């Protein structure tokens, strides 16, 4: 495959790189930044796509995040590549905290609207921490959804989309100005190089 590694890394090393990237967090951020500014789309399209990727990361629908990114970007005509990059917001570090916040926000909304009885765990339901561990474990996710659908999944889903929409501007605007600034700097750098080469060819300062 094009751009694939000649020697495949062992599973344990891939898992370690997923949790703690070998290049380091700062270089990883710069890598995503450079990838983003080269996407052939407008700053708005890239920033909105990135924000949609972050939005779906708040939801407990693991395995469908990239599909949701594609659907949102198709509806809004924004960039799906940037959305895929943004979906990395939901990673092994952040997912437990995102799910916990989403659950409590969703639970508060159910209570505030007078539907607390719908999400009251029955005697057979486990704790939210058990539910979270189950859905993070791929083989147990479907069983966890079925066993705790109204008690935990629905509040987390509702709270996830609410938090995603609430934080959308917090991801959109910084990323928009970052991409715009990086593109302007790149364009100015290219113009300086072209101007310098023109001086060397013509021998004239102007």
C-alpha positions as CSV (number, residue, x, y, z in Angstrom):
1,X,0.0,0.0,0.0
2,X,1.2,3.5,-0.8
3,X,3.0,5.3,2.1
4,X,2.7,2.2,4.3
5,X,5.5,1.0,6.5
6,X,7.9,-1.6,5.0
7,X,8.2,-3.3,8.3
8,X,5.0,-3.6,10.3
9,X,5.1,-2.7,14.0
10,X,4.1,-5.3,16.5
11,X,0.7,-4.9,18.2
12,X,2.0,-3.8,21.5
13,X,4.0,-0.9,19.9
14,X,1.0,0.2,17.8
15,X,-1.0,0.2,21.1
16,X,1.6,2.2,22.8
17,X,1.8,4.8,20.0
18,X,-2.0,5.1,20.2
19,X,-1.8,6.0,23.8
20,X,1.5,8.0,23.7
21,X,2.6,9.0,20.2
22,X,6.3,8.3,19.5
23,X,6.7,11.7,17.9
24,X,5.4,13.4,21.0
25,X,2.3,15.5,21.5
26,X,3.8,18.8,20.2
27,X,5.1,17.2,17.0
28,X,1.8,15.4,16.6
29,X,-0.1,18.7,16.8
30,X,2.2,20.2,14.3
31,X,1.8,17.2,12.0
32,X,-2.0,17.6,12.1
33,X,-1.6,21.4,11.6
34,X,0.5,20.9,8.4
35,X,-1.8,18.2,7.1
36,X,-4.8,20.6,7.6
37,X,-3.4,23.6,5.9
38,X,-2.7,21.5,2.8
39,X,-6.2,20.3,2.4
40,X,-7.7,21.7,-0.8
41,X,-10.6,23.4,0.8
42,X,-11.6,26.8,2.3
43,X,-10.7,27.7,5.9
44,X,-14.3,27.5,6.9
45,X,-14.8,24.1,5.3
46,X,-11.7,22.7,7.1
47,X,-12.5,24.3,10.5
48,X,-16.1,23.2,10.4
49,X,-15.1,19.7,9.4
50,X,-12.6,19.6,12.3
51,X,-15.3,20.8,14.7
52,X,-17.7,18.1,13.5
53,X,-15.1,15.5,14.2
54,X,-14.7,16.8,17.8
55,X,-18.5,17.0,18.1
56,X,-19.1,13.3,17.5
57,X,-16.3,12.4,19.9
58,X,-18.6,13.3,22.7
59,X,-21.1,10.6,21.8
60,X,-20.9,6.9,23.0
61,X,-21.6,5.6,19.5
62,X,-18.2,4.1,19.1
63,X,-17.6,2.6,15.7
64,X,-19.8,5.1,13.9
65,X,-17.8,8.3,14.6
66,X,-16.2,8.4,11.1
67,X,-19.6,7.6,9.5
68,X,-21.2,10.5,11.4
69,X,-18.4,12.8,10.3
70,X,-19.0,11.8,6.7
71,X,-22.8,12.4,7.0
72,X,-22.4,15.8,8.8
73,X,-19.9,17.0,6.2
74,X,-22.0,15.8,3.3
75,X,-25.0,17.7,4.7
76,X,-23.1,20.9,5.4
77,X,-20.7,20.6,2.5
78,X,-17.6,20.8,4.7
79,X,-14.4,18.8,4.6
80,X,-14.5,15.2,5.7
81,X,-10.7,14.8,5.9
82,X,-10.6,17.5,8.5
83,X,-13.5,15.9,10.3
84,X,-11.6,12.6,10.4
85,X,-8.6,14.5,12.0
86,X,-11.0,16.1,14.5
87,X,-12.4,12.8,15.5
88,X,-9.0,12.1,17.1
89,X,-10.3,14.4,19.9
90,X,-11.9,11.2,21.2
91,X,-8.9,9.1,22.2
92,X,-7.8,6.8,25.0
93,X,-6.9,9.8,27.2
94,X,-10.0,11.9,26.7
95,X,-12.9,9.4,26.1
96,X,-13.5,8.4,29.7
97,X,-13.8,12.1,30.7
98,X,-16.0,12.9,27.7
99,X,-18.4,10.1,28.4
100,X,-18.6,11.0,32.1
101,X,-19.4,14.6,31.3
102,X,-21.9,13.6,28.5
103,X,-23.7,11.2,30.9
104,X,-24.1,13.8,33.7
105,X,-25.3,16.5,31.2
106,X,-27.8,14.1,29.7
107,X,-29.0,12.9,33.1
108,X,-29.5,16.5,34.2
109,X,-31.6,17.2,31.1
110,X,-33.8,14.2,31.7
111,X,-34.3,15.3,35.3
112,X,-35.0,18.9,34.3
113,X,-37.6,17.9,31.8
114,X,-39.4,15.6,34.3
115,X,-38.3,12.3,32.8
116,X,-36.0,11.1,35.6
117,X,-38.0,7.9,36.0
118,X,-37.0,6.8,32.5
119,X,-33.3,6.7,33.3
120,X,-33.5,5.3,36.8
121,X,-31.4,2.1,36.8
122,X,-33.3,-1.0,37.7
123,X,-32.0,-3.7,40.0
124,X,-30.2,-5.6,37.2
125,X,-28.3,-2.6,35.9
126,X,-24.7,-2.1,36.9
127,X,-22.9,1.2,37.6
128,X,-22.0,3.7,35.0
129,X,-18.3,2.9,35.4
130,X,-19.1,-0.8,34.5
131,X,-21.2,0.4,31.5
132,X,-18.3,2.6,30.3
133,X,-15.8,-0.2,30.6
134,X,-18.1,-2.5,28.6
135,X,-18.6,-0.1,25.7
136,X,-14.9,0.7,25.6
137,X,-14.3,-3.0,25.2
138,X,-15.4,-3.7,21.6
139,X,-16.7,-7.3,22.2
140,X,-19.0,-6.2,25.0
141,X,-20.3,-3.0,23.6
142,X,-23.5,-4.3,22.0
143,X,-24.5,-6.2,25.2
144,X,-23.8,-3.1,27.2
145,X,-26.0,-1.0,25.0
146,X,-28.9,-3.5,25.3
147,X,-28.6,-4.0,29.0
148,X,-28.3,-0.3,29.9
149,X,-30.0,1.5,27.0
150,X,-32.3,3.9,28.8
151,X,-30.3,4.0,32.1
152,X,-26.9,5.1,30.7
153,X,-26.7,5.0,26.9
154,X,-29.5,7.5,26.2
155,X,-28.4,10.1,28.7
156,X,-24.8,9.8,27.4
157,X,-26.0,10.1,23.8
158,X,-28.2,13.1,24.5
159,X,-25.6,14.8,26.7
160,X,-22.9,14.0,24.1
161,X,-24.7,15.8,21.3
162,X,-25.5,18.7,23.6
163,X,-21.9,19.1,24.6
164,X,-20.8,18.6,21.0
165,X,-23.0,21.5,19.9
166,X,-22.0,23.7,22.8
167,X,-18.3,23.2,22.2
168,X,-18.5,23.4,18.4
169,X,-17.5,27.1,18.3
170,X,-14.6,26.4,20.8
171,X,-13.1,24.1,18.2
172,X,-14.2,26.0,15.0
173,X,-12.8,29.5,15.6
174,X,-9.3,28.6,16.9
175,X,-8.8,26.1,14.1
176,X,-10.2,28.5,11.5
177,X,-7.7,31.2,12.5
178,X,-4.9,28.7,12.9
179,X,-5.4,27.4,9.4
180,X,-5.8,30.9,7.9
181,X,-2.7,32.2,9.7
182,X,-0.6,29.2,8.7
183,X,-1.7,29.6,5.0
184,X,-0.9,33.3,4.9
185,X,2.5,32.6,6.4
186,X,3.1,29.8,3.9
187,X,2.1,32.0,1.0
188,X,4.4,34.8,2.2
189,X,7.2,32.4,2.6
190,X,6.7,31.1,-1.0
191,X,6.6,34.6,-2.3
192,X,9.9,35.5,-0.6
193,X,11.5,32.4,-2.1
194,X,10.2,33.2,-5.6
195,X,11.3,36.9,-5.2
196,X,14.8,35.8,-4.1
197,X,15.1,33.4,-7.1
198,X,14.0,36.2,-9.4
199,X,16.7,38.4,-8.1
200,X,19.3,35.7,-8.5
201,X,18.2,35.1,-12.1
202,X,17.9,38.8,-13.2
203,X,20.7,40.2,-11.0
204,X,18.4,43.1,-10.1
205,X,17.2,43.9,-6.6
206,X,13.7,44.7,-7.8
